[in-house]
Amino acid sequence: MITVYGLKASGNCYKLQLLLELLGRRYRWVDVDSANGETRTPEFLAKNPNGKVPLLELDDGRVLAESNAILCWLGEGTPFVPVDAWRRAQMLQWMFFEQYSHEPYIAVARFICRWLAADHPRRAELPRLRERGAQALAVMDQHLRERDFFVDGGCSLADIALFAYTHVAADGGFDLDAYPAVSAWLARVRATPGFVAMDGPEDSRGG
């Protein structure tokens, strides 16, 4: 049995829930409200000094942080990780893209719009976040015009990583109708056997 510490409405935490459900793997979920300081307690910091969710813990006490690293560990030896080295590298390329060119803009815009007050000073960041997020969505849309998933051969960890915040991008003010290939891809991911929707009203940015 593995334990996942996280907040289900966080895209970075939801990635793990989605993969685990797609794999039909048993796990224990422990809700941690990082938005209200629960990742800064001495108990949690003893597990992850970086003070972020998600966090995976094994029965023997080993822990692993950073959402995409956890995805890679969970996905090892499953159909969600290509056996071919080139396609596996392409999968990782899109997972790095998600963390550096996608999540910092789309996820942050969502957080500001949904969980900060209308007069919060961080709302001044929204024009830039939406500009950069739109660039990421455009790159994705162009890539998906000629393929069903991000890597040939079917749904991979790259799709799971990118689905997490893309499917709720409208929360941050992004119009997904402007990206028809992305919208069609979202529908294909939702149709994957074992799919589970994001759960919970709160949001937090994890690793």
Secondary structure as UniProt FT lines:
FT   STRAND          2..6
FT   TURN            8..9
FT   HELIX           11..23
FT   STRAND          27..31
FT   HELIX           34..36
FT   TURN            37..39
FT   HELIX           42..47
FT   TURN            49..50
FT   STRAND          55..57
FT   TURN            59..60
FT   STRAND          63..65
FT   HELIX           67..75
FT   TURN            76..77
FT   TURN            79..80
FT   HELIX           85..97
FT   HELIX           98..102
FT   HELIX           103..115
FT   TURN            118..119
FT   HELIX           121..125
FT   HELIX           126..144
FT   TURN            145..146
FT   TURN            152..153
FT   HELIX           157..166
FT   TURN            167..168
FT   HELIX           169..172
FT   HELIX           176..178
FT   HELIX           180..190
FT   TURN            193..194
//
